[in-house]
Each structure stands twice: as C-alpha cells, then as structure tokens.
Amino acid sequence: MSLLSVHTIPILEDNYVWLIQASNSQAVIVVDPGDEVPVLAYIEAHNLIPVALLITHHDYDHVDGIKPFLAEYDVPVYGPADELIPGMTYPLSSTEQLSVHADFPSVQVLDVPGHTRGHIAYLIDNCLFCGDTLFAAGCGRLRGGTHEQLFSSLKQISRLPPTTKIYCSHEYTEANLAFARAVEPSNLDVAERQEKVASLSQLGKATLPSHLALELKTNPFLRCHKTSVIGAVKQQVSERLGDEQAVFTALRQWKDKF
Ligand SMILES: [Zn+2]
C-alpha cells in the first residue's frame, strides 16, 4: 500500500503537473508547475493545501507557473542548485534527503543530468518524479547536458527497484513506442504496450505513470546492452560501436531524426 496518491494535471500541449498527496491529509506537494492556472483551479476545487514546489529543471514548461503560484501560496521551492529557478528557496545537490513536510515520507534527491546540465529527480516512497530525463518508452533530448551524462543518469534510474513508479513530465508514450517498435520490431512487450497505449490515447487518458519493470522491457534507451538493440543501431551508423555508451549515443541521435 502506497502512502501517497498522485494527481495528474495536464497542462500546455502535452505536459503533466503531478500533485502528491499524503494519505489522511489535504497537504500536497506540486511538481514542476509550468502553468499555474490549471494547478490552482485543481487545488481549489479539491480543497487541497499546497506545502511545497519541487522543480526538476529550468525549462519554461516546468517553471513558468512558479512565480504566479507563489503569489497565491507562499510555499518553499526546491530545485537544482546548478540551474536558475525562479523563486527557488532551497537549491539542492544530489543524494540529499529532504523532510519537506511532516505528513510526507522523506524525499530523496537524485542527480540526473543529461537533458539539462543540472537536472534532478525526486524519489518519494516508490514514486520517481524524473522530469524530462526518462520518459515512458523514451528519454529526454539533450538540451544542455551530454550523452554520457544522460546515459549514466538512466543507468542510475534503472538500478532502482523494478516496482518504482515513473512519473515523467510529458505525454510522449505513443510516439516513443513507434520508435521503440522500429528499433525492436520483434519485441512482443513493445507490441503489447503499443496496443494498450493506443486504446488509452483514444479515450484521451494519460498513459502514465509507468513503472520501471515495464520500461526495462520496452524502453530501447534502457536496453542498449541487448543484442536486438545493438543490431538495429549498427544498421544506422557507419562507425564501429565500441561499448554500451556508444550504442546509447547513436540510438539517441537516431531518435532525434526519427
Ligand atoms: Zn525540459
């Protein structure tokens, strides 16, 4: 039984803001309010009490709602020390354990650079809020970090317990699975997930959260050691692929053009 429930608020084109609620409490932690309007409306409609903002990285679609949100609710803002986050009160570095509020279990901060140079993620109970680092069946593009950083950040995430729930920031699952299918056409788990996700999308439902065990079976970026992925990447590049890192880099570059 999880101690937490997580509310899903779609914002902008295809982003999600996550509201983490402790059991038997109206207190909520808000993750990455890129737009405050739908978040404030949701909080008011459900009589919730925001107690903190957790920010994963500095992109506008994660931070633009912070200042107007703070005008309504004066709460602490946690974010990556290495990035400029509006209104940030607690700059964080990796492996910190936070006590955000008495109603919540402690929050573990993970350093997951790659999409951006200072990107961090938050692990609360068995829920990982990973921003634009790991997506369902995909991963973030490079917008400041390096392939090496992103590869090692994804490795770090893949070592978490397989039951870890993955709350990422975008609804990219369907497009990501189309790429996963191109990389591994005979991966039956990918095919099965594609069907499930297509029916959810048709109903206009979120395909998230994911969980790590499913990502390990269907996300090509976590499968760069598999012969099927290595073989597919080899057909795309002319140079030799020395190691798993090289496979990952070539796979990310392939996805950029896909
Ligand atoms: Zn981003």
py3Dmol code that shows the C-alpha trace and the ligand (Angstrom):
import py3Dmol

protein = """\
ATOM      1  CA  MET A   1       0.000   0.000   0.000  1.00  0.00           C
ATOM      2  CA  SER A   2       1.397   3.299  -1.007  1.00  0.00           C
ATOM      3  CA  LEU A   3       1.339   6.138   1.490  1.00  0.00           C
ATOM      4  CA  LEU A   4       0.769   8.567  -1.320  1.00  0.00           C
ATOM      5  CA  SER A   5      -1.725   9.305  -4.016  1.00  0.00           C
ATOM      6  CA  VAL A   6      -0.657  11.254  -7.056  1.00  0.00           C
ATOM      7  CA  HIS A   7      -2.990  13.536  -9.017  1.00  0.00           C
ATOM      8  CA  THR A   8      -2.460  14.137 -12.726  1.00  0.00           C
ATOM      9  CA  ILE A   9      -2.945  17.661 -14.116  1.00  0.00           C
ATOM     10  CA  PRO A  10      -2.427  18.060 -17.876  1.00  0.00           C
ATOM     11  CA  ILE A  11      -1.018  21.482 -18.818  1.00  0.00           C
ATOM     12  CA  LEU A  12       0.182  23.217 -22.003  1.00  0.00           C
ATOM     13  CA  GLU A  13       0.496  20.968 -25.097  1.00  0.00           C
ATOM     14  CA  ASP A  14       1.471  17.660 -23.553  1.00  0.00           C
ATOM     15  CA  ASN A  15       2.969  18.306 -20.090  1.00  0.00           C
ATOM     16  CA  TYR A  16       1.827  16.927 -16.754  1.00  0.00           C
ATOM     17  CA  VAL A  17       1.990  18.563 -13.356  1.00  0.00           C
ATOM     18  CA  TRP A  18       1.961  15.996 -10.553  1.00  0.00           C
ATOM     19  CA  LEU A  19       0.312  16.678  -7.212  1.00  0.00           C
ATOM     20  CA  ILE A  20       1.499  14.343  -4.485  1.00  0.00           C
ATOM     21  CA  GLN A  21      -0.942  13.886  -1.636  1.00  0.00           C
ATOM     22  CA  ALA A  22      -0.172  12.130   1.635  1.00  0.00           C
ATOM     23  CA  SER A  23      -2.766   9.712   3.000  1.00  0.00           C
ATOM     24  CA  ASN A  24      -5.235  11.190   5.502  1.00  0.00           C
ATOM     25  CA  SER A  25      -4.043  14.704   4.667  1.00  0.00           C
ATOM     26  CA  GLN A  26      -5.067  17.555   2.383  1.00  0.00           C
ATOM     27  CA  ALA A  27      -1.411  18.595   2.042  1.00  0.00           C
ATOM     28  CA  VAL A  28       0.044  18.336  -1.470  1.00  0.00           C
ATOM     29  CA  ILE A  29       3.476  18.737  -2.991  1.00  0.00           C
ATOM     30  CA  VAL A  30       3.404  20.179  -6.534  1.00  0.00           C
ATOM     31  CA  VAL A  31       5.950  19.008  -9.114  1.00  0.00           C
ATOM     32  CA  ASP A  32       7.003  21.319 -11.997  1.00  0.00           C
ATOM     33  CA  PRO A  33       4.159  23.863 -12.303  1.00  0.00           C
ATOM     34  CA  GLY A  34       4.836  25.039 -15.861  1.00  0.00           C
ATOM     35  CA  ASP A  35       1.440  26.765 -15.869  1.00  0.00           C
ATOM     36  CA  GLU A  36      -0.200  27.775 -12.585  1.00  0.00           C
ATOM     37  CA  VAL A  37      -3.770  28.271 -13.868  1.00  0.00           C
ATOM     38  CA  PRO A  38      -4.972  24.648 -14.083  1.00  0.00           C
ATOM     39  CA  VAL A  39      -2.990  23.758 -10.957  1.00  0.00           C
ATOM     40  CA  LEU A  40      -4.555  26.487  -8.807  1.00  0.00           C
ATOM     41  CA  ALA A  41      -8.023  25.602 -10.127  1.00  0.00           C
ATOM     42  CA  TYR A  42      -7.492  21.933  -9.238  1.00  0.00           C
ATOM     43  CA  ILE A  43      -6.195  22.741  -5.759  1.00  0.00           C
ATOM     44  CA  GLU A  44      -9.194  24.951  -5.029  1.00  0.00           C
ATOM     45  CA  ALA A  45     -11.732  22.502  -6.467  1.00  0.00           C
ATOM     46  CA  HIS A  46     -10.395  19.690  -4.246  1.00  0.00           C
ATOM     47  CA  ASN A  47      -9.694  21.737  -1.103  1.00  0.00           C
ATOM     48  CA  LEU A  48      -6.017  20.812  -1.140  1.00  0.00           C
ATOM     49  CA  ILE A  49      -3.287  22.622   0.759  1.00  0.00           C
ATOM     50  CA  PRO A  50      -0.019  23.054  -1.145  1.00  0.00           C
ATOM     51  CA  VAL A  51       3.054  22.766   1.089  1.00  0.00           C
ATOM     52  CA  ALA A  52       5.980  22.818  -1.373  1.00  0.00           C
ATOM     53  CA  LEU A  53       7.037  23.023  -5.018  1.00  0.00           C
ATOM     54  CA  LEU A  54       9.565  20.520  -6.330  1.00  0.00           C
ATOM     55  CA  ILE A  55      11.301  21.562  -9.561  1.00  0.00           C
ATOM     56  CA  THR A  56      13.306  19.146 -11.735  1.00  0.00           C
ATOM     57  CA  HIS A  57      14.982  21.559 -14.165  1.00  0.00           C
ATOM     58  CA  HIS A  58      14.880  25.073 -15.594  1.00  0.00           C
ATOM     59  CA  ASP A  59      12.901  24.669 -18.855  1.00  0.00           C
ATOM     60  CA  TYR A  60       9.979  27.129 -19.194  1.00  0.00           C
ATOM     61  CA  ASP A  61       7.333  24.407 -19.303  1.00  0.00           C
ATOM     62  CA  HIS A  62       8.422  23.349 -15.817  1.00  0.00           C
ATOM     63  CA  VAL A  63       9.000  26.717 -14.133  1.00  0.00           C
ATOM     64  CA  ASP A  64       6.807  29.414 -15.721  1.00  0.00           C
ATOM     65  CA  GLY A  65       3.990  28.937 -13.205  1.00  0.00           C
ATOM     66  CA  ILE A  66       6.188  29.210 -10.095  1.00  0.00           C
ATOM     67  CA  LYS A  67       6.051  32.985  -9.523  1.00  0.00           C
ATOM     68  CA  PRO A  68       2.286  33.365 -10.038  1.00  0.00           C
ATOM     69  CA  PHE A  69       1.737  30.242  -7.903  1.00  0.00           C
ATOM     70  CA  LEU A  70       3.777  31.800  -5.072  1.00  0.00           C
ATOM     71  CA  ALA A  71       1.613  34.922  -5.284  1.00  0.00           C
ATOM     72  CA  GLU A  72      -1.313  32.711  -4.182  1.00  0.00           C
ATOM     73  CA  TYR A  73       0.502  30.294  -1.860  1.00  0.00           C
ATOM     74  CA  ASP A  74       3.769  31.199  -0.179  1.00  0.00           C
ATOM     75  CA  VAL A  75       5.489  27.792  -0.084  1.00  0.00           C
ATOM     76  CA  PRO A  76       9.146  26.701  -0.242  1.00  0.00           C
ATOM     77  CA  VAL A  77      10.574  25.996  -3.716  1.00  0.00           C
ATOM     78  CA  TYR A  78      13.091  23.155  -4.080  1.00  0.00           C
ATOM     79  CA  GLY A  79      15.160  22.881  -7.249  1.00  0.00           C
ATOM     80  CA  PRO A  80      18.547  22.099  -8.753  1.00  0.00           C
ATOM     81  CA  ALA A  81      21.376  24.213  -7.332  1.00  0.00           C
ATOM     82  CA  ASP A  82      23.072  24.372 -10.743  1.00  0.00           C
ATOM     83  CA  GLU A  83      20.139  25.972 -12.572  1.00  0.00           C
ATOM     84  CA  LEU A  84      18.334  29.293 -12.409  1.00  0.00           C
ATOM     85  CA  ILE A  85      14.898  28.525 -10.935  1.00  0.00           C
ATOM     86  CA  PRO A  86      12.550  31.489 -10.303  1.00  0.00           C
ATOM     87  CA  GLY A  87      11.658  31.840  -6.627  1.00  0.00           C
ATOM     88  CA  MET A  88      13.919  28.966  -5.531  1.00  0.00           C
ATOM     89  CA  THR A  89      14.365  28.876  -1.747  1.00  0.00           C
ATOM     90  CA  TYR A  90      16.144  25.504  -1.389  1.00  0.00           C
ATOM     91  CA  PRO A  91      18.858  24.828  -4.019  1.00  0.00           C
ATOM     92  CA  LEU A  92      19.601  21.097  -3.925  1.00  0.00           C
ATOM     93  CA  SER A  93      22.516  18.890  -4.771  1.00  0.00           C
ATOM     94  CA  SER A  94      22.452  15.136  -5.286  1.00  0.00           C
ATOM     95  CA  THR A  95      21.735  12.411  -2.747  1.00  0.00           C
ATOM     96  CA  GLU A  96      20.143  14.834  -0.295  1.00  0.00           C
ATOM     97  CA  GLN A  97      17.309  13.514   1.842  1.00  0.00           C
ATOM     98  CA  LEU A  98      14.618  16.121   2.376  1.00  0.00           C
ATOM     99  CA  SER A  99      11.970  16.409   5.033  1.00  0.00           C
ATOM    100  CA  VAL A 100       9.553  18.569   3.092  1.00  0.00           C
ATOM    101  CA  HIS A 101       6.566  18.324   5.418  1.00  0.00           C
ATOM    102  CA  ALA A 102       5.508  16.275   8.454  1.00  0.00           C
ATOM    103  CA  ASP A 103       2.717  14.472   6.537  1.00  0.00           C
ATOM    104  CA  PHE A 104       5.106  13.102   3.890  1.00  0.00           C
ATOM    105  CA  PRO A 105       7.857  10.491   3.907  1.00  0.00           C
ATOM    106  CA  SER A 106      11.332  11.872   3.244  1.00  0.00           C
ATOM    107  CA  VAL A 107      12.252  12.783  -0.311  1.00  0.00           C
ATOM    108  CA  GLN A 108      15.443  11.510  -1.919  1.00  0.00           C
ATOM    109  CA  VAL A 109      17.116  13.784  -4.472  1.00  0.00           C
ATOM    110  CA  LEU A 110      18.837  12.126  -7.436  1.00  0.00           C
ATOM    111  CA  ASP A 111      21.302  13.879  -9.670  1.00  0.00           C
ATOM    112  CA  VAL A 112      20.203  13.031 -13.241  1.00  0.00           C
ATOM    113  CA  PRO A 113      21.927  15.440 -15.651  1.00  0.00           C
ATOM    114  CA  GLY A 114      21.781  14.991 -19.430  1.00  0.00           C
ATOM    115  CA  HIS A 115      18.565  16.604 -20.699  1.00  0.00           C
ATOM    116  CA  THR A 116      19.833  19.721 -18.909  1.00  0.00           C
ATOM    117  CA  ARG A 117      23.119  20.040 -17.074  1.00  0.00           C
ATOM    118  CA  GLY A 118      21.620  20.409 -13.585  1.00  0.00           C
ATOM    119  CA  HIS A 119      18.537  18.170 -13.896  1.00  0.00           C
ATOM    120  CA  ILE A 120      17.477  16.434 -10.680  1.00  0.00           C
ATOM    121  CA  ALA A 121      14.772  13.867  -9.843  1.00  0.00           C
ATOM    122  CA  TYR A 122      12.811  13.173  -6.668  1.00  0.00           C
ATOM    123  CA  LEU A 123      12.107   9.757  -5.181  1.00  0.00           C
ATOM    124  CA  ILE A 124       9.259   9.689  -2.654  1.00  0.00           C
ATOM    125  CA  ASP A 125       8.146   6.340  -1.308  1.00  0.00           C
ATOM    126  CA  ASN A 126       8.211   4.237  -4.524  1.00  0.00           C
ATOM    127  CA  CYS A 127       7.403   7.136  -6.861  1.00  0.00           C
ATOM    128  CA  LEU A 128      10.059   8.743  -9.046  1.00  0.00           C
ATOM    129  CA  PHE A 129       9.428  12.227 -10.427  1.00  0.00           C
ATOM    130  CA  CYS A 130      12.022  12.395 -13.156  1.00  0.00           C
ATOM    131  CA  GLY A 131      11.045  15.419 -15.286  1.00  0.00           C
ATOM    132  CA  ASP A 132      12.442  15.108 -18.804  1.00  0.00           C
ATOM    133  CA  THR A 133      15.146  12.513 -18.056  1.00  0.00           C
ATOM    134  CA  LEU A 134      13.314   9.207 -18.534  1.00  0.00           C
ATOM    135  CA  PHE A 135      10.050   9.106 -20.492  1.00  0.00           C
ATOM    136  CA  ALA A 136       7.678   6.194 -20.987  1.00  0.00           C
ATOM    137  CA  ALA A 137       9.477   4.185 -23.714  1.00  0.00           C
ATOM    138  CA  GLY A 138      11.915   7.032 -24.315  1.00  0.00           C
ATOM    139  CA  CYS A 139      14.212   9.633 -22.785  1.00  0.00           C
ATOM    140  CA  GLY A 140      14.798  13.382 -22.995  1.00  0.00           C
ATOM    141  CA  ARG A 141      16.719  15.148 -25.730  1.00  0.00           C
ATOM    142  CA  LEU A 142      19.989  16.884 -24.963  1.00  0.00           C
ATOM    143  CA  ARG A 143      19.279  20.497 -24.060  1.00  0.00           C
ATOM    144  CA  GLY A 144      22.451  21.360 -22.180  1.00  0.00           C
ATOM    145  CA  GLY A 145      23.923  18.087 -20.930  1.00  0.00           C
ATOM    146  CA  THR A 146      25.913  15.370 -22.688  1.00  0.00           C
ATOM    147  CA  HIS A 147      25.137  11.865 -23.965  1.00  0.00           C
ATOM    148  CA  GLU A 148      27.495  10.493 -21.302  1.00  0.00           C
ATOM    149  CA  GLN A 149      25.600  12.264 -18.517  1.00  0.00           C
ATOM    150  CA  LEU A 150      22.200  11.132 -19.782  1.00  0.00           C
ATOM    151  CA  PHE A 151      23.406   7.529 -20.198  1.00  0.00           C
ATOM    152  CA  SER A 152      24.719   7.375 -16.641  1.00  0.00           C
ATOM    153  CA  SER A 153      21.582   9.071 -15.256  1.00  0.00           C
ATOM    154  CA  LEU A 154      19.387   6.449 -16.943  1.00  0.00           C
ATOM    155  CA  LYS A 155      21.645   3.682 -15.583  1.00  0.00           C
ATOM    156  CA  GLN A 156      21.184   5.124 -12.108  1.00  0.00           C
ATOM    157  CA  ILE A 157      17.387   5.096 -12.526  1.00  0.00           C
ATOM    158  CA  SER A 158      17.417   1.553 -13.950  1.00  0.00           C
ATOM    159  CA  ARG A 159      19.022   0.289 -10.721  1.00  0.00           C
ATOM    160  CA  LEU A 160      16.040   1.423  -8.604  1.00  0.00           C
ATOM    161  CA  PRO A 161      13.557  -1.282  -7.528  1.00  0.00           C
ATOM    162  CA  PRO A 162      11.580  -2.578 -10.579  1.00  0.00           C
ATOM    163  CA  THR A 163       8.315  -1.635  -8.837  1.00  0.00           C
ATOM    164  CA  THR A 164       9.290   2.060  -8.862  1.00  0.00           C
ATOM    165  CA  LYS A 165       6.541   4.136 -10.459  1.00  0.00           C
ATOM    166  CA  ILE A 166       7.730   6.535 -13.124  1.00  0.00           C
ATOM    167  CA  TYR A 167       6.124   9.974 -13.213  1.00  0.00           C
ATOM    168  CA  CYS A 168       7.679  11.815 -16.139  1.00  0.00           C
ATOM    169  CA  SER A 169       6.650  15.238 -17.417  1.00  0.00           C
ATOM    170  CA  HIS A 170       5.339  14.628 -20.936  1.00  0.00           C
ATOM    171  CA  GLU A 171       2.743  12.515 -22.736  1.00  0.00           C
ATOM    172  CA  TYR A 172       5.104  11.191 -25.409  1.00  0.00           C
ATOM    173  CA  THR A 173       4.394   7.491 -24.929  1.00  0.00           C
ATOM    174  CA  GLU A 174       2.687   6.751 -28.245  1.00  0.00           C
ATOM    175  CA  ALA A 175       5.381   8.400 -30.381  1.00  0.00           C
ATOM    176  CA  ASN A 176       8.129   6.858 -28.267  1.00  0.00           C
ATOM    177  CA  LEU A 177       6.663   3.393 -28.744  1.00  0.00           C
ATOM    178  CA  ALA A 178       6.589   3.874 -32.512  1.00  0.00           C
ATOM    179  CA  PHE A 179      10.338   4.438 -32.320  1.00  0.00           C
ATOM    180  CA  ALA A 180      10.793   1.505 -29.896  1.00  0.00           C
ATOM    181  CA  ARG A 181       8.974  -0.679 -32.443  1.00  0.00           C
ATOM    182  CA  ALA A 182      11.303   0.484 -35.214  1.00  0.00           C
ATOM    183  CA  VAL A 183      14.315  -0.399 -33.050  1.00  0.00           C
ATOM    184  CA  GLU A 184      12.974  -3.771 -31.852  1.00  0.00           C
ATOM    185  CA  PRO A 185      10.267  -4.972 -34.286  1.00  0.00           C
ATOM    186  CA  SER A 186      10.164  -8.421 -32.677  1.00  0.00           C
ATOM    187  CA  ASN A 187       9.896  -7.236 -29.053  1.00  0.00           C
ATOM    188  CA  LEU A 188       6.439  -8.554 -28.069  1.00  0.00           C
ATOM    189  CA  ASP A 189       6.334  -6.425 -24.915  1.00  0.00           C
ATOM    190  CA  VAL A 190       6.645  -3.305 -27.078  1.00  0.00           C
ATOM    191  CA  ALA A 191       3.853  -4.520 -29.378  1.00  0.00           C
ATOM    192  CA  GLU A 192       1.575  -5.279 -26.428  1.00  0.00           C
ATOM    193  CA  ARG A 193       2.287  -1.912 -24.806  1.00  0.00           C
ATOM    194  CA  GLN A 194       1.602  -0.131 -28.088  1.00  0.00           C
ATOM    195  CA  GLU A 195      -1.897  -1.641 -28.184  1.00  0.00           C
ATOM    196  CA  LYS A 196      -2.667  -0.669 -24.585  1.00  0.00           C
ATOM    197  CA  VAL A 197      -1.361   2.863 -25.048  1.00  0.00           C
ATOM    198  CA  ALA A 198      -3.290   3.336 -28.300  1.00  0.00           C
ATOM    199  CA  SER A 199      -6.571   2.494 -26.572  1.00  0.00           C
ATOM    200  CA  LEU A 200      -5.794   4.812 -23.629  1.00  0.00           C
ATOM    201  CA  SER A 201      -4.927   7.642 -26.035  1.00  0.00           C
ATOM    202  CA  GLN A 202      -8.145   7.094 -27.962  1.00  0.00           C
ATOM    203  CA  LEU A 203     -10.042   7.648 -24.730  1.00  0.00           C
ATOM    204  CA  GLY A 204      -7.967  10.767 -24.050  1.00  0.00           C
ATOM    205  CA  LYS A 205      -6.455   9.159 -20.938  1.00  0.00           C
ATOM    206  CA  ALA A 206      -2.941   9.598 -19.571  1.00  0.00           C
ATOM    207  CA  THR A 207      -0.595   6.703 -20.278  1.00  0.00           C
ATOM    208  CA  LEU A 208       1.343   7.492 -17.095  1.00  0.00           C
ATOM    209  CA  PRO A 209       2.629   6.653 -14.584  1.00  0.00           C
ATOM    210  CA  SER A 210       4.790   3.898 -15.942  1.00  0.00           C
ATOM    211  CA  HIS A 211       6.854   1.585 -13.770  1.00  0.00           C
ATOM    212  CA  LEU A 212      10.472   0.609 -14.047  1.00  0.00           C
ATOM    213  CA  ALA A 213       9.918  -3.092 -14.819  1.00  0.00           C
ATOM    214  CA  LEU A 214       7.849  -2.125 -17.883  1.00  0.00           C
ATOM    215  CA  GLU A 215      10.480   0.393 -19.006  1.00  0.00           C
ATOM    216  CA  LEU A 216      13.214  -2.232 -18.723  1.00  0.00           C
ATOM    217  CA  LYS A 217      11.201  -4.440 -21.123  1.00  0.00           C
ATOM    218  CA  THR A 218      10.070  -1.784 -23.619  1.00  0.00           C
ATOM    219  CA  ASN A 219      12.294   1.310 -23.475  1.00  0.00           C
ATOM    220  CA  PRO A 220      15.131   0.988 -26.005  1.00  0.00           C
ATOM    221  CA  PHE A 221      17.213   3.572 -24.123  1.00  0.00           C
ATOM    222  CA  LEU A 222      17.369   1.206 -21.132  1.00  0.00           C
ATOM    223  CA  ARG A 223      18.163  -1.733 -23.419  1.00  0.00           C
ATOM    224  CA  CYS A 224      21.421  -0.657 -25.088  1.00  0.00           C
ATOM    225  CA  HIS A 225      23.097  -3.871 -23.877  1.00  0.00           C
ATOM    226  CA  LYS A 226      20.578  -6.091 -25.715  1.00  0.00           C
ATOM    227  CA  THR A 227      21.708  -7.721 -28.957  1.00  0.00           C
ATOM    228  CA  SER A 228      18.453  -6.701 -30.672  1.00  0.00           C
ATOM    229  CA  VAL A 229      19.089  -3.005 -29.933  1.00  0.00           C
ATOM    230  CA  ILE A 230      22.798  -3.176 -30.759  1.00  0.00           C
ATOM    231  CA  GLY A 231      21.966  -4.867 -34.100  1.00  0.00           C
ATOM    232  CA  ALA A 232      19.387  -2.231 -35.042  1.00  0.00           C
ATOM    233  CA  VAL A 233      21.687   0.671 -34.135  1.00  0.00           C
ATOM    234  CA  LYS A 234      24.557  -0.893 -36.122  1.00  0.00           C
ATOM    235  CA  GLN A 235      22.442  -0.676 -39.268  1.00  0.00           C
ATOM    236  CA  GLN A 236      22.030   3.078 -38.725  1.00  0.00           C
ATOM    237  CA  VAL A 237      25.651   4.103 -38.222  1.00  0.00           C
ATOM    238  CA  SER A 238      28.757   3.626 -40.272  1.00  0.00           C
ATOM    239  CA  GLU A 239      31.337   3.781 -37.470  1.00  0.00           C
ATOM    240  CA  ARG A 240      32.038   0.941 -35.049  1.00  0.00           C
ATOM    241  CA  LEU A 241      30.115   0.842 -31.780  1.00  0.00           C
ATOM    242  CA  GLY A 242      32.690   0.345 -29.065  1.00  0.00           C
ATOM    243  CA  ASP A 243      30.585  -0.030 -25.947  1.00  0.00           C
ATOM    244  CA  GLU A 244      27.111   0.406 -24.481  1.00  0.00           C
ATOM    245  CA  GLN A 245      27.642   4.158 -24.167  1.00  0.00           C
ATOM    246  CA  ALA A 246      28.337   4.360 -27.926  1.00  0.00           C
ATOM    247  CA  VAL A 247      25.165   2.377 -28.647  1.00  0.00           C
ATOM    248  CA  PHE A 248      23.178   4.765 -26.457  1.00  0.00           C
ATOM    249  CA  THR A 249      24.631   7.862 -28.155  1.00  0.00           C
ATOM    250  CA  ALA A 250      23.868   6.514 -31.635  1.00  0.00           C
ATOM    251  CA  LEU A 251      20.361   5.493 -30.541  1.00  0.00           C
ATOM    252  CA  ARG A 252      19.649   8.987 -29.147  1.00  0.00           C
ATOM    253  CA  GLN A 253      20.916  10.544 -32.406  1.00  0.00           C
ATOM    254  CA  TRP A 254      18.727   8.177 -34.444  1.00  0.00           C
ATOM    255  CA  LYS A 255      15.670   9.171 -32.369  1.00  0.00           C
ATOM    256  CA  ASP A 256      16.474  12.876 -32.908  1.00  0.00           C
ATOM    257  CA  LYS A 257      15.943  12.352 -36.661  1.00  0.00           C
ATOM    258  CA  PHE A 258      13.119   9.816 -36.417  1.00  0.00           C
TER     259      PHE A 258
END
"""
ligand_1 = """\
1
ZN
Zn 12.842 20.002 -20.328
"""
view = py3Dmol.view(width=600, height=400)
view.addModel(protein, "pdb")
view.setStyle({"model": 0}, {"cartoon": {"style": "trace"}})
view.addModel(ligand_1, "xyz")
view.setStyle({"model": 1}, {"stick": {}})
view.zoomTo()
view.show()
